[in-house]
Amino acid sequence: MIIFTNHAKKRMRERKILKSQIIAAIENPESAESQENDLKILRRKFGDKILELVIESGKNKVIVVTLYWL
């Protein structure tokens, strides 16, 4: 299950990031870094841009905290 914070939903609209791109980045990231507090940073390239997600993962769920293009 993927849950989007209100902040992440707002950023999706502002930055024109598709839900399908987010799912692809979560399911098959090109890089992943663990952070403090159970946060992870995932990256995946789409064309000439790189999508970066900050997520919190737990049992059977992923919470998308924020997302942006690099």
Gaussian input, Z-matrix of N, CA and C with variables (Angstrom, degrees):
# hf/3-21g

backbone

0 1
 N
 C     1     B1
 C     2     B2     1     A1
 N     3     B3     2     A2     1     D1
 C     4     B4     3     A3     2     D2
 C     5     B5     4     A4     3     D3
 N     6     B6     5     A5     4     D4
 C     7     B7     6     A6     5     D5
 C     8     B8     7     A7     6     D6
 N     9     B9     8     A8     7     D7
 C    10    B10     9     A9     8     D8
 C    11    B11    10    A10     9     D9
 N    12    B12    11    A11    10    D10
 C    13    B13    12    A12    11    D11
 C    14    B14    13    A13    12    D12
 N    15    B15    14    A14    13    D13
 C    16    B16    15    A15    14    D14
 C    17    B17    16    A16    15    D15
 N    18    B18    17    A17    16    D16
 C    19    B19    18    A18    17    D17
 C    20    B20    19    A19    18    D18
 N    21    B21    20    A20    19    D19
 C    22    B22    21    A21    20    D20
 C    23    B23    22    A22    21    D21
 N    24    B24    23    A23    22    D22
 C    25    B25    24    A24    23    D23
 C    26    B26    25    A25    24    D24
 N    27    B27    26    A26    25    D25
 C    28    B28    27    A27    26    D26
 C    29    B29    28    A28    27    D27
 N    30    B30    29    A29    28    D28
 C    31    B31    30    A30    29    D29
 C    32    B32    31    A31    30    D30
 N    33    B33    32    A32    31    D31
 C    34    B34    33    A33    32    D32
 C    35    B35    34    A34    33    D33
 N    36    B36    35    A35    34    D34
 C    37    B37    36    A36    35    D35
 C    38    B38    37    A37    36    D36
 N    39    B39    38    A38    37    D37
 C    40    B40    39    A39    38    D38
 C    41    B41    40    A40    39    D39
 N    42    B42    41    A41    40    D40
 C    43    B43    42    A42    41    D41
 C    44    B44    43    A43    42    D42
 N    45    B45    44    A44    43    D43
 C    46    B46    45    A45    44    D44
 C    47    B47    46    A46    45    D45
 N    48    B48    47    A47    46    D46
 C    49    B49    48    A48    47    D47
 C    50    B50    49    A49    48    D48
 N    51    B51    50    A50    49    D49
 C    52    B52    51    A51    50    D50
 C    53    B53    52    A52    51    D51
 N    54    B54    53    A53    52    D52
 C    55    B55    54    A54    53    D53
 C    56    B56    55    A55    54    D54
 N    57    B57    56    A56    55    D55
 C    58    B58    57    A57    56    D56
 C    59    B59    58    A58    57    D57
 N    60    B60    59    A59    58    D58
 C    61    B61    60    A60    59    D59
 C    62    B62    61    A61    60    D60
 N    63    B63    62    A62    61    D61
 C    64    B64    63    A63    62    D62
 C    65    B65    64    A64    63    D63
 N    66    B66    65    A65    64    D64
 C    67    B67    66    A66    65    D65
 C    68    B68    67    A67    66    D66
 N    69    B69    68    A68    67    D67
 C    70    B70    69    A69    68    D68
 C    71    B71    70    A70    69    D69
 N    72    B72    71    A71    70    D70
 C    73    B73    72    A72    71    D71
 C    74    B74    73    A73    72    D72
 N    75    B75    74    A74    73    D73
 C    76    B76    75    A75    74    D74
 C    77    B77    76    A76    75    D75
 N    78    B78    77    A77    76    D76
 C    79    B79    78    A78    77    D77
 C    80    B80    79    A79    78    D78
 N    81    B81    80    A80    79    D79
 C    82    B82    81    A81    80    D80
 C    83    B83    82    A82    81    D81
 N    84    B84    83    A83    82    D82
 C    85    B85    84    A84    83    D83
 C    86    B86    85    A85    84    D84
 N    87    B87    86    A86    85    D85
 C    88    B88    87    A87    86    D86
 C    89    B89    88    A88    87    D87
 N    90    B90    89    A89    88    D88
 C    91    B91    90    A90    89    D89
 C    92    B92    91    A91    90    D90
 N    93    B93    92    A92    91    D91
 C    94    B94    93    A93    92    D92
 C    95    B95    94    A94    93    D93
 N    96    B96    95    A95    94    D94
 C    97    B97    96    A96    95    D95
 C    98    B98    97    A97    96    D96
 N    99    B99    98    A98    97    D97
 C   100   B100    99    A99    98    D98
 C   101   B101   100   A100    99    D99
 N   102   B102   101   A101   100   D100
 C   103   B103   102   A102   101   D101
 C   104   B104   103   A103   102   D102
 N   105   B105   104   A104   103   D103
 C   106   B106   105   A105   104   D104
 C   107   B107   106   A106   105   D105
 N   108   B108   107   A107   106   D106
 C   109   B109   108   A108   107   D107
 C   110   B110   109   A109   108   D108
 N   111   B111   110   A110   109   D109
 C   112   B112   111   A111   110   D110
 C   113   B113   112   A112   111   D111
 N   114   B114   113   A113   112   D112
 C   115   B115   114   A114   113   D113
 C   116   B116   115   A115   114   D114
 N   117   B117   116   A116   115   D115
 C   118   B118   117   A117   116   D116
 C   119   B119   118   A118   117   D117
 N   120   B120   119   A119   118   D118
 C   121   B121   120   A120   119   D119
 C   122   B122   121   A121   120   D120
 N   123   B123   122   A122   121   D121
 C   124   B124   123   A123   122   D122
 C   125   B125   124   A124   123   D123
 N   126   B126   125   A125   124   D124
 C   127   B127   126   A126   125   D125
 C   128   B128   127   A127   126   D126
 N   129   B129   128   A128   127   D127
 C   130   B130   129   A129   128   D128
 C   131   B131   130   A130   129   D129
 N   132   B132   131   A131   130   D130
 C   133   B133   132   A132   131   D131
 C   134   B134   133   A133   132   D132
 N   135   B135   134   A134   133   D133
 C   136   B136   135   A135   134   D134
 C   137   B137   136   A136   135   D135
 N   138   B138   137   A137   136   D136
 C   139   B139   138   A138   137   D137
 C   140   B140   139   A139   138   D138
 N   141   B141   140   A140   139   D139
 C   142   B142   141   A141   140   D140
 C   143   B143   142   A142   141   D141
 N   144   B144   143   A143   142   D142
 C   145   B145   144   A144   143   D143
 C   146   B146   145   A145   144   D144
 N   147   B147   146   A146   145   D145
 C   148   B148   147   A147   146   D146
 C   149   B149   148   A148   147   D147
 N   150   B150   149   A149   148   D148
 C   151   B151   150   A150   149   D149
 C   152   B152   151   A151   150   D150
 N   153   B153   152   A152   151   D151
 C   154   B154   153   A153   152   D152
 C   155   B155   154   A154   153   D153
 N   156   B156   155   A155   154   D154
 C   157   B157   156   A156   155   D155
 C   158   B158   157   A157   156   D156
 N   159   B159   158   A158   157   D157
 C   160   B160   159   A159   158   D158
 C   161   B161   160   A160   159   D159
 N   162   B162   161   A161   160   D160
 C   163   B163   162   A162   161   D161
 C   164   B164   163   A163   162   D162
 N   165   B165   164   A164   163   D163
 C   166   B166   165   A165   164   D164
 C   167   B167   166   A166   165   D165
 N   168   B168   167   A167   166   D166
 C   169   B169   168   A168   167   D167
 C   170   B170   169   A169   168   D168
 N   171   B171   170   A170   169   D169
 C   172   B172   171   A171   170   D170
 C   173   B173   172   A172   171   D171
 N   174   B174   173   A173   172   D172
 C   175   B175   174   A174   173   D173
 C   176   B176   175   A175   174   D174
 N   177   B177   176   A176   175   D175
 C   178   B178   177   A177   176   D176
 C   179   B179   178   A178   177   D177
 N   180   B180   179   A179   178   D178
 C   181   B181   180   A180   179   D179
 C   182   B182   181   A181   180   D180
 N   183   B183   182   A182   181   D181
 C   184   B184   183   A183   182   D182
 C   185   B185   184   A184   183   D183
 N   186   B186   185   A185   184   D184
 C   187   B187   186   A186   185   D185
 C   188   B188   187   A187   186   D186
 N   189   B189   188   A188   187   D187
 C   190   B190   189   A189   188   D188
 C   191   B191   190   A190   189   D189
 N   192   B192   191   A191   190   D190
 C   193   B193   192   A192   191   D191
 C   194   B194   193   A193   192   D192
 N   195   B195   194   A194   193   D193
 C   196   B196   195   A195   194   D194
 C   197   B197   196   A196   195   D195
 N   198   B198   197   A197   196   D196
 C   199   B199   198   A198   197   D197
 C   200   B200   199   A199   198   D198
 N   201   B201   200   A200   199   D199
 C   202   B202   201   A201   200   D200
 C   203   B203   202   A202   201   D201
 N   204   B204   203   A203   202   D202
 C   205   B205   204   A204   203   D203
 C   206   B206   205   A205   204   D204
 N   207   B207   206   A206   205   D205
 C   208   B208   207   A207   206   D206
 C   209   B209   208   A208   207   D207

   B1=1.4400
   B2=1.5302
   B3=1.3381
   B4=1.4568
   B5=1.5235
   B6=1.3247
   B7=1.4629
   B8=1.5253
   B9=1.3184
   B10=1.4588
   B11=1.5247
   B12=1.3279
   B13=1.4622
   B14=1.5283
   B15=1.3188
   B16=1.4686
   B17=1.5247
   B18=1.3223
   B19=1.4652
   B20=1.5306
   B21=1.3296
   B22=1.4603
   B23=1.5291
   B24=1.3243
   B25=1.4708
   B26=1.5261
   B27=1.3241
   B28=1.4679
   B29=1.5254
   B30=1.3202
   B31=1.4691
   B32=1.5313
   B33=1.3201
   B34=1.4705
   B35=1.5232
   B36=1.3152
   B37=1.4685
   B38=1.5288
   B39=1.3228
   B40=1.4638
   B41=1.5251
   B42=1.3205
   B43=1.4671
   B44=1.5240
   B45=1.3296
   B46=1.4697
   B47=1.5340
   B48=1.3151
   B49=1.4597
   B50=1.5199
   B51=1.3265
   B52=1.4581
   B53=1.5236
   B54=1.3178
   B55=1.4677
   B56=1.5318
   B57=1.3319
   B58=1.4666
   B59=1.5271
   B60=1.3295
   B61=1.4647
   B62=1.5254
   B63=1.3103
   B64=1.4640
   B65=1.5236
   B66=1.3181
   B67=1.4631
   B68=1.5229
   B69=1.3337
   B70=1.4668
   B71=1.5251
   B72=1.3310
   B73=1.4681
   B74=1.5239
   B75=1.3264
   B76=1.4679
   B77=1.5248
   B78=1.3330
   B79=1.4663
   B80=1.5220
   B81=1.3286
   B82=1.4606
   B83=1.5351
   B84=1.3308
   B85=1.4686
   B86=1.5261
   B87=1.3221
   B88=1.4613
   B89=1.5231
   B90=1.3300
   B91=1.4659
   B92=1.5180
   B93=1.3250
   B94=1.4654
   B95=1.5238
   B96=1.3265
   B97=1.4641
   B98=1.5187
   B99=1.3061
   B100=1.4653
   B101=1.5173
   B102=1.3182
   B103=1.4573
   B104=1.5248
   B105=1.3152
   B106=1.4636
   B107=1.5243
   B108=1.3146
   B109=1.4716
   B110=1.5238
   B111=1.3276
   B112=1.4650
   B113=1.5228
   B114=1.3147
   B115=1.4603
   B116=1.5181
   B117=1.3356
   B118=1.4590
   B119=1.5143
   B120=1.3274
   B121=1.4540
   B122=1.5222
   B123=1.3294
   B124=1.4553
   B125=1.5186
   B126=1.3400
   B127=1.4625
   B128=1.5222
   B129=1.3372
   B130=1.4638
   B131=1.5209
   B132=1.3209
   B133=1.4600
   B134=1.5236
   B135=1.3313
   B136=1.4610
   B137=1.5220
   B138=1.3157
   B139=1.4623
   B140=1.5116
   B141=1.3275
   B142=1.4650
   B143=1.5272
   B144=1.3449
   B145=1.4654
   B146=1.5262
   B147=1.3249
   B148=1.4621
   B149=1.5231
   B150=1.3249
   B151=1.4591
   B152=1.5207
   B153=1.3208
   B154=1.4586
   B155=1.5218
   B156=1.3322
   B157=1.4582
   B158=1.5165
   B159=1.3084
   B160=1.4623
   B161=1.5187
   B162=1.3319
   B163=1.4635
   B164=1.5216
   B165=1.3120
   B166=1.4602
   B167=1.5178
   B168=1.3210
   B169=1.4626
   B170=1.5154
   B171=1.3098
   B172=1.4565
   B173=1.5114
   B174=1.3023
   B175=1.4567
   B176=1.5201
   B177=1.3139
   B178=1.4636
   B179=1.5180
   B180=1.3351
   B181=1.4603
   B182=1.5203
   B183=1.3171
   B184=1.4565
   B185=1.5180
   B186=1.3215
   B187=1.4590
   B188=1.5259
   B189=1.3347
   B190=1.4587
   B191=1.5251
   B192=1.3315
   B193=1.4607
   B194=1.5262
   B195=1.3288
   B196=1.4621
   B197=1.5183
   B198=1.3209
   B199=1.4523
   B200=1.5176
   B201=1.3445
   B202=1.4648
   B203=1.5195
   B204=1.3292
   B205=1.4624
   B206=1.5233
   B207=1.3144
   B208=1.4700
   B209=1.5164
   A1=108.62
   A2=116.00
   A3=121.46
   A4=108.35
   A5=115.98
   A6=122.74
   A7=107.53
   A8=115.98
   A9=121.66
   A10=109.47
   A11=117.03
   A12=119.42
   A13=108.03
   A14=116.72
   A15=119.98
   A16=110.64
   A17=116.33
   A18=121.16
   A19=110.26
   A20=117.06
   A21=120.96
   A22=111.04
   A23=117.83
   A24=121.20
   A25=110.80
   A26=115.85
   A27=120.47
   A28=110.31
   A29=116.52
   A30=120.68
   A31=111.30
   A32=117.49
   A33=120.66
   A34=110.04
   A35=116.30
   A36=120.59
   A37=110.82
   A38=116.86
   A39=121.41
   A40=112.40
   A41=116.22
   A42=120.95
   A43=112.89
   A44=115.97
   A45=121.87
   A46=111.65
   A47=114.76
   A48=121.84
   A49=107.68
   A50=115.95
   A51=121.76
   A52=111.65
   A53=115.10
   A54=120.50
   A55=110.00
   A56=117.38
   A57=120.74
   A58=111.35
   A59=117.51
   A60=120.78
   A61=110.72
   A62=116.07
   A63=120.74
   A64=110.32
   A65=116.42
   A66=120.50
   A67=110.28
   A68=117.16
   A69=120.77
   A70=111.14
   A71=116.89
   A72=120.57
   A73=111.70
   A74=116.80
   A75=120.49
   A76=110.62
   A77=116.57
   A78=120.31
   A79=113.14
   A80=117.27
   A81=120.14
   A82=110.50
   A83=117.83
   A84=119.70
   A85=111.13
   A86=115.97
   A87=120.37
   A88=110.72
   A89=116.15
   A90=120.13
   A91=108.91
   A92=114.99
   A93=121.29
   A94=108.34
   A95=115.67
   A96=121.61
   A97=109.20
   A98=116.38
   A99=120.51
   A100=109.39
   A101=115.70
   A102=123.06
   A103=108.58
   A104=116.04
   A105=120.84
   A106=110.23
   A107=116.50
   A108=123.66
   A109=113.43
   A110=117.40
   A111=122.69
   A112=113.77
   A113=118.08
   A114=121.30
   A115=109.67
   A116=115.17
   A117=121.85
   A118=108.38
   A119=115.78
   A120=121.97
   A121=106.73
   A122=115.92
   A123=122.38
   A124=109.09
   A125=116.43
   A126=120.95
   A127=109.76
   A128=113.90
   A129=119.97
   A130=108.24
   A131=115.14
   A132=121.20
   A133=110.29
   A134=115.07
   A135=123.18
   A136=106.54
   A137=116.76
   A138=119.92
   A139=110.04
   A140=115.88
   A141=119.76
   A142=112.89
   A143=116.90
   A144=121.13
   A145=110.64
   A146=115.66
   A147=121.67
   A148=108.09
   A149=115.38
   A150=121.39
   A151=108.39
   A152=116.42
   A153=121.27
   A154=108.41
   A155=115.54
   A156=122.77
   A157=109.36
   A158=116.42
   A159=121.59
   A160=105.07
   A161=115.32
   A162=120.19
   A163=110.83
   A164=114.11
   A165=122.18
   A166=105.33
   A167=116.99
   A168=118.73
   A169=110.38
   A170=113.63
   A171=120.66
   A172=108.94
   A173=116.34
   A174=120.40
   A175=110.14
   A176=115.71
   A177=123.11
   A178=114.87
   A179=118.71
   A180=119.07
   A181=111.00
   A182=113.92
   A183=122.72
   A184=106.48
   A185=116.60
   A186=121.17
   A187=107.53
   A188=116.07
   A189=121.07
   A190=106.96
   A191=115.65
   A192=121.84
   A193=110.58
   A194=116.49
   A195=121.68
   A196=108.84
   A197=116.23
   A198=121.51
   A199=109.15
   A200=115.61
   A201=120.06
   A202=109.23
   A203=114.18
   A204=121.42
   A205=109.14
   A206=115.63
   A207=120.59
   A208=108.83
   D1=132.24
   D2=177.74
   D3=-110.00
   D4=126.07
   D5=-179.74
   D6=-115.85
   D7=134.82
   D8=179.12
   D9=-108.34
   D10=127.52
   D11=173.66
   D12=-68.15
   D13=161.44
   D14=176.32
   D15=-59.14
   D16=-37.60
   D17=177.60
   D18=-60.45
   D19=-45.80
   D20=-179.61
   D21=-63.79
   D22=-41.02
   D23=178.29
   D24=-60.54
   D25=-41.81
   D26=179.10
   D27=-63.78
   D28=-43.68
   D29=-179.79
   D30=-66.63
   D31=-34.72
   D32=176.66
   D33=-58.62
   D34=-46.43
   D35=-179.51
   D36=-66.46
   D37=-47.96
   D38=-177.21
   D39=-62.75
   D40=-37.32
   D41=-172.20
   D42=-103.38
   D43=6.26
   D44=177.49
   D45=53.08
   D46=52.84
   D47=178.16
   D48=-105.22
   D49=125.50
   D50=-176.81
   D51=-83.71
   D52=149.06
   D53=177.13
   D54=-59.68
   D55=-37.11
   D56=179.32
   D57=-63.33
   D58=-34.57
   D59=177.13
   D60=-68.12
   D61=-39.37
   D62=179.28
   D63=-65.05
   D64=-45.55
   D65=179.46
   D66=-61.19
   D67=-43.29
   D68=178.74
   D69=-61.44
   D70=-40.55
   D71=179.96
   D72=-67.82
   D73=-35.09
   D74=178.80
   D75=-72.76
   D76=-44.20
   D77=-175.96
   D78=-75.61
   D79=-29.35
   D80=-175.96
   D81=-146.57
   D82=67.70
   D83=-179.63
   D84=-71.38
   D85=150.35
   D86=174.67
   D87=-82.66
   D88=-24.68
   D89=172.37
   D90=-150.43
   D91=153.02
   D92=-179.61
   D93=-146.59
   D94=133.31
   D95=178.85
   D96=-127.11
   D97=130.87
   D98=175.02
   D99=-81.81
   D100=140.32
   D101=179.23
   D102=-121.96
   D103=-178.35
   D104=176.23
   D105=-69.08
   D106=162.64
   D107=174.88
   D108=59.56
   D109=35.74
   D110=177.94
   D111=62.41
   D112=21.72
   D113=176.52
   D114=-90.64
   D115=150.33
   D116=175.01
   D117=-132.21
   D118=148.58
   D119=172.99
   D120=-111.36
   D121=122.06
   D122=179.65
   D123=-112.89
   D124=144.63
   D125=177.31
   D126=-132.51
   D127=143.13
   D128=175.37
   D129=-151.28
   D130=138.32
   D131=-178.47
   D132=-87.94
   D133=136.87
   D134=173.92
   D135=-130.72
   D136=106.90
   D137=-176.33
   D138=63.46
   D139=-124.85
   D140=-179.02
   D141=-98.35
   D142=9.29
   D143=-179.84
   D144=-118.18
   D145=154.54
   D146=176.89
   D147=-114.94
   D148=126.18
   D149=176.96
   D150=-91.38
   D151=129.43
   D152=176.11
   D153=-117.06
   D154=131.18
   D155=179.26
   D156=-118.49
   D157=141.66
   D158=168.62
   D159=-109.34
   D160=119.01
   D161=-176.21
   D162=-127.07
   D163=159.51
   D164=170.26
   D165=-120.55
   D166=124.05
   D167=-178.19
   D168=-114.37
   D169=142.04
   D170=179.16
   D171=-142.04
   D172=-164.29
   D173=-179.89
   D174=-63.75
   D175=116.55
   D176=174.56
   D177=58.58
   D178=19.32
   D179=176.39
   D180=-151.32
   D181=151.68
   D182=175.17
   D183=-127.09
   D184=128.73
   D185=176.70
   D186=-106.49
   D187=120.05
   D188=176.91
   D189=-85.57
   D190=114.82
   D191=-176.11
   D192=-85.99
   D193=-49.54
   D194=176.83
   D195=-156.62
   D196=166.39
   D197=-177.53
   D198=-157.98
   D199=150.24
   D200=-176.48
   D201=-164.77
   D202=161.10
   D203=174.99
   D204=-90.37
   D205=139.16
   D206=174.09
   D207=-95.93

